[in-house]
Amino acid sequence: MRRANAPEINKDIPQDDSLPRQCAAEGCVQEGTYPAPRSRDALRDYIWFCLDHIRAYNKSWNYYEGLQGAALEAEIRRATTWERPSWKFATGQLSDGAFTDPLNLFDFDKRDPAKPGRILSPEERAAWATLKMDPVADFDSVKKQYKALVKETHPDKNGGDVGAEERLKEINLAFSLIRKSLANGSKPAAV
């Protein structure tokens, strides 16, 4: 694990915890106050150095030295996740088996087409459903769909049916809401 410029370690130094430690570098008589791991396999087994020698030891330390191929790849993968297991996103099972998104970050179908960053309100989503359309930013296509639905559900065409009249009111309210919504994002043509 050490390179050529690393200090030579004196293996004859006694390691008595009651006495001040001597620097483990060969020929050094200073106090060893800085711990360093002996090897990659013994990270909690320390040798002690003075400040100058710990700096030299740390410059020469290479945890991955000697590892190759699959062993090196496995060490890098473990280090990437702080040596803790990781799971794929959204693998937790919910009661209905669906992923919940309380902030609507992934509900792309609920986005306002006129303002892509804005989420449609429940009333706006209901209005688009009433007009039997997916949200679009093109007011002309909305107006075309509105006119087709009005012709289809008009009470005069349906023999004065009260249900058709109620349906026409819902279509008118939905169109009005969508027109206002689109007008805030882009100016629609006059109706």
Secondary structure, 3 states (H helix, E strand, C coil): CCCCCCCCECCCCCCCCCCCCECCECCCCCECCEEEEEECCEEEEEEEECHHHHHHHHHHCCCCCCCCHHHHHHHHHHHHCCCCCCCCCCCCCCCCCCCCCCCCCCCHHHECCCCCCCECCHHHHHHHHHCCCCCCCCHHHHHHHHHHHHHHHCCCCCCCCHHHHHHHHHHHHHHHHHHHHHHHHCCCCCC
